[in-house]
Amino acid sequence: MAKYEVNTSAVARASGLITARQYVLDSDWGRAQPRADDENAFLDKHSWAEYADWHLGLTDGAADETKARYAFVYGDLRRVHRSALIACVYRAAEWRHKAIELAAHNLLQELDAAAGITE
């Protein structure tokens, strides 16, 4: 099983997007998540560092500047998606990646507070 470390730069980026209200509260993450073509188009116009900032996890042992290095995408490469954070929490918890799970959970709480979701 792959091991991951938390991408602290991505956590900070996600938090900044939440503060700037650049988020989607209701989406079908299965449809909204970036596909390979979306990622390739993003990489044509942006750096690998910017691409990395959309992923909460860094895969241990994978080379930098490869898609295999980055895991647990939390948005559509423009905005944070609440459904993506939920998916990150779920998938990280399922595979016992506790640090990723907690980072995603904390961002989800931050987003809910910013959006006024209290119940």
Buried (B, 14 or more C-beta within 10 A) or exposed (E): EEEBEBBEEBBEBBBEBBEEEEBBEEBEBEEBBBEEEEBEEBBEEEEBEEBBBBBBBBBEEBEEEEBEBBBBBBBBBEBBBBBBBBBBBEBBBEBEBEEBBBBBBBBBEBBBEBEEEEE
